[in-house]
Structure formats: structure tokens, C-alpha cells
Amino acid sequence: MLALDETDPTKSHVEALIDVASVETRDLQRDGHLKSADFFDVEKYPTMKFESTKVTVTGAAEGTVAGDLTIRERDQAVVFDVEGPTRAEQGPVGNERVGVAATAKISRKDFGADLERGAGDGRRGDWR
């Protein structure tokens, strides 16, 4: 859910609930591993959540969104670099839509997926 304040974007708010089983990388083996206990552990933790705490405008259609990301029931502060929003358009059922792209790098160790059990190499993860 995006509550966009077009007159003052810093007053906007973002909440997202993601079904972890929907993660798809176009590689079935990788997808299975990401959903396993080594990473997301989808059987035990079927959702991840993000809730913004601060929106900052850094340029025309650019900014950052800081907030709390919850994966595997562990909360961490994260800052996303954001492009957008696009101009609002009417959706197929009459609702208004905007597009936004956001990226952040996180460490899987912060969320209890450190792979110290021997799987993987324990390097910093890049979950998008």
C-alpha cells in the first residue's frame, strides 16, 4: 500500500506484505534454495513485511524511503533508493496507479540466514 502525498512526498507512507513463496528468479533450483531454511524458510516464515518511517526527496522523481524490514520475524532498519513515482494513470477497473522502483542491499545475516551450517559462502546477500 502506498499513501502518496503528491503535494509533499515526504508525508507519503509505504506498507508492503510479501508472500515469500512468490519469490521468483527464473531459476527453479535457486528459487527452491531461497525458499529453504538456508534463506527465507518459507515453511516457517511465509511472509516478509516493510513499513516506512521516513520518505526523503533527493531529486526530480528520486528519493529514499527508510523503514523497518521484517524477514524471518527479525526487524532491521533499511533504506531503499527510489525512482518514481511515475505519473498517475487510470487502471483497467478505474483505479489510479503509479509506478515506483526501489532497491536496497541487505545482509542475510541480519535476518538469521548466515549459512554457517556449511551451505553457501556466507557473503553479503542482495535480496530485491
Phi, psi and omega in degrees: 000131176240119173259095185268123174261100185293332180280332177214087184304337180292347177266005179285163182217142180234134171225134179221136174239119186248129174283110186298330178296344180276356179298128182218127180246002184073018175225104186303321180294315178297317179302315179299318180293319179298326181277350181283176179296341178295330184237262186284334182052061187300332178296320183268328184230083188286347181227156168235158188221147172227137174223125183287151175239339181201134175245130181235135176265126181247350180182185178294117180058033177221151177180192175229151174233116177263150178180189181254124178254129180246118174228133180056038180059024175243131181262138175219144174286134182222146175240122178263136168277132188238137170245130181118189008279160173286172175296142180294139177228157177281130176280175184295338179252017174093357178275158181272138181231147171226157178249143179217139174244132181223137178226149176204151173254135179229161175260124179300334179297329179296341183246017175082015177247071186267352176059022179289353179284002178109348178272137176073189184243001176075008179289167179301135181267159177230088180264126180237000000 
